[in-house]
Amino acid sequence: MPDAERLLRECVRDYKPPLTESRIRNLLRYARSPGHSLLLYSGKDLVAMAAFRRYRTRDFSYYGYPRARGLAGFAYLKTLLVAPRWRRKGVALLLRTRAVALLRKRGFKGVASTCWAKNVSMVRLNERMGFTMLGRFPASWRGKGEESLLWEKRFRAHP
Ligand SMILES: CC(C)(COP(=O)(O)OP(=O)(O)OC[C@H]1O[C@@H](n2cnc3c(N)ncnc32)[C@H](O)[C@@H]1OP(=O)(O)O)[C@@H](O)C(=O)NCCC(=O)NCCS
């Protein structure tokens, strides 16, 4: 089994609802594209993955969330995964910080991200990284019965 698939399968149940097969396939496409993910290894062991892409204005405007429309020119941080045995060691903080620095270098105006409101780890991590919470999507968003939060970090313009 390829490394990224093994990592995803280790983390399936951390998601509410658990990652579906179609979501896993979609994330594997990100993992195979160096322009859309950072992978962190310890020797041959894949420890973590951060996936990202260009933010699309239509991403959230469907759901009547007006401020999301101000995110043109941003990158969107998708899934961040750390293998269970590597957690609480600063790996997510390290990898997400690297991803943000890379996206800044690529010329994006900032980064946006969403997480489930109940995902305390991600809420704390986003706060710790200086992200601003733009608002909440109701539980009906994506029909998953869980409230989601939208975050942004705006880069200061280069002089
Ligand atoms: C969320 C996740 C990526 C965090 O990875 P991690 O490497 O353990 O996180 P770090 O060690 O870098 O923690 C950085 C900060 O995040 C917060 N944090 C991380 N895990 C936490 C937890 N279990 N409880 C509370 N805060 C947590 C803390 O602020 C932490 O700083 P601290 O250790 O100084 O308090 C990891 O738990 C994971 O892969 N979870 C399953 C997948 C998931 O939910 N991904 C996010 C949805 S896209």
The ligand as an SDF file (V2000), in Angstrom:
LIG
                    3D

 48 50  0  0  0  0  0  0  0  0999 V2000
   -5.1490   17.7550   14.3070 C   0  0  0  0  0  0  0  0  0  0  0  0
   -3.7540   17.1280   14.1060 C   0  0  0  0  0  0  0  0  0  0  0  0
   -3.3220   17.3920   12.6590 C   0  0  0  0  0  0  0  0  0  0  0  0
   -2.7600   17.7630   15.1070 C   0  0  0  0  0  0  0  0  0  0  0  0
   -1.4920   17.1950   14.8780 O   0  0  0  0  0  0  0  0  0  0  0  0
   -0.3000   17.2280   15.9750 P   0  0  0  0  0  0  0  0  0  0  0  0
    0.9660   16.9930   15.2440 O   0  0  0  0  0  0  0  0  0  0  0  0
   -0.6390   16.3310   17.0820 O   0  0  0  0  0  0  0  0  0  0  0  0
   -0.3690   18.7370   16.4850 O   0  0  0  0  0  0  0  0  0  0  0  0
    0.8630   19.5250   17.1470 P   0  0  0  0  0  0  0  0  0  0  0  0
    1.5990   18.6220   18.0700 O   0  0  0  0  0  0  0  0  0  0  0  0
    1.6280   20.2100   16.0780 O   0  0  0  0  0  0  0  0  0  0  0  0
    0.0870   20.5850   18.0280 O   0  0  0  0  0  0  0  0  0  0  0  0
    0.1590   21.9760   17.7570 C   0  0  0  0  0  0  0  0  0  0  0  0
   -0.9020   22.6670   18.5770 C   0  0  0  0  0  0  0  0  0  0  0  0
   -2.2030   22.2620   18.1300 O   0  0  0  0  0  0  0  0  0  0  0  0
   -3.0700   22.1210   19.2710 C   0  0  0  0  0  0  0  0  0  0  0  0
   -3.4010   20.6990   19.4820 N   0  0  0  0  0  0  0  0  0  0  0  0
   -2.9260   19.6330   18.7710 C   0  0  0  0  0  0  0  0  0  0  0  0
   -3.4890   18.4910   19.2300 N   0  0  0  0  0  0  0  0  0  0  0  0
   -4.3230   18.8450   20.2330 C   0  0  0  0  0  0  0  0  0  0  0  0
   -5.2200   18.1250   21.0980 C   0  0  0  0  0  0  0  0  0  0  0  0
   -5.3340   16.7820   21.0200 N   0  0  0  0  0  0  0  0  0  0  0  0
   -5.9440   18.8180   22.0040 N   0  0  0  0  0  0  0  0  0  0  0  0
   -5.8510   20.1580   22.0930 C   0  0  0  0  0  0  0  0  0  0  0  0
   -5.0170   20.9190   21.3240 N   0  0  0  0  0  0  0  0  0  0  0  0
   -4.2850   20.2700   20.3990 C   0  0  0  0  0  0  0  0  0  0  0  0
   -2.3000   22.6540   20.4460 C   0  0  0  0  0  0  0  0  0  0  0  0
   -2.4670   24.0670   20.4980 O   0  0  0  0  0  0  0  0  0  0  0  0
   -0.8890   22.3100   20.0420 C   0  0  0  0  0  0  0  0  0  0  0  0
    0.0770   23.0840   20.6980 O   0  0  0  0  0  0  0  0  0  0  0  0
    0.6090   22.5700   22.1380 P   0  0  0  0  0  0  0  0  0  0  0  0
    1.0120   21.1280   21.9660 O   0  0  0  0  0  0  0  0  0  0  0  0
    1.7690   23.4840   22.4030 O   0  0  0  0  0  0  0  0  0  0  0  0
   -0.5270   22.7450   23.0700 O   0  0  0  0  0  0  0  0  0  0  0  0
   -3.7890   15.5860   14.3840 C   0  0  0  0  0  0  0  0  0  0  0  0
   -4.3750   15.3820   15.6570 O   0  0  0  0  0  0  0  0  0  0  0  0
   -4.5630   14.7930   13.3550 C   0  0  0  0  0  0  0  0  0  0  0  0
   -3.9920   14.3510   12.3290 O   0  0  0  0  0  0  0  0  0  0  0  0
   -5.8620   14.5600   13.6170 N   0  0  0  0  0  0  0  0  0  0  0  0
   -6.6890   13.7690   12.7370 C   0  0  0  0  0  0  0  0  0  0  0  0
   -6.9550   14.4470   11.4280 C   0  0  0  0  0  0  0  0  0  0  0  0
   -7.6210   15.7890   11.5850 C   0  0  0  0  0  0  0  0  0  0  0  0
   -8.5480   15.9860   12.3610 O   0  0  0  0  0  0  0  0  0  0  0  0
   -7.1260   16.7430   10.7500 N   0  0  0  0  0  0  0  0  0  0  0  0
   -7.6840   18.0600   10.7140 C   0  0  0  0  0  0  0  0  0  0  0  0
   -8.8490   18.1470    9.8510 C   0  0  0  0  0  0  0  0  0  0  0  0
   -8.3780   18.6330    8.2400 S   0  0  0  0  0  0  0  0  0  0  0  0
  1  2  1  0
  2  3  1  0
  2  4  1  0
  2 36  1  0
  4  5  1  0
  5  6  1  0
  6  7  2  0
  6  8  1  0
  6  9  1  0
  9 10  1  0
 10 11  2  0
 10 12  1  0
 10 13  1  0
 13 14  1  0
 14 15  1  0
 15 16  1  0
 15 30  1  0
 16 17  1  0
 17 18  1  0
 17 28  1  0
 18 19  1  0
 18 27  1  0
 19 20  2  0
 20 21  1  0
 21 22  1  0
 21 27  2  0
 22 23  1  0
 22 24  2  0
 24 25  1  0
 25 26  2  0
 26 27  1  0
 28 29  1  0
 28 30  1  0
 30 31  1  0
 31 32  1  0
 32 33  2  0
 32 34  1  0
 32 35  1  0
 36 37  1  0
 36 38  1  0
 38 39  2  0
 38 40  1  0
 40 41  1  0
 41 42  1  0
 42 43  1  0
 43 44  2  0
 43 45  1  0
 45 46  1  0
 46 47  1  0
 47 48  1  0
M  END
$$$$
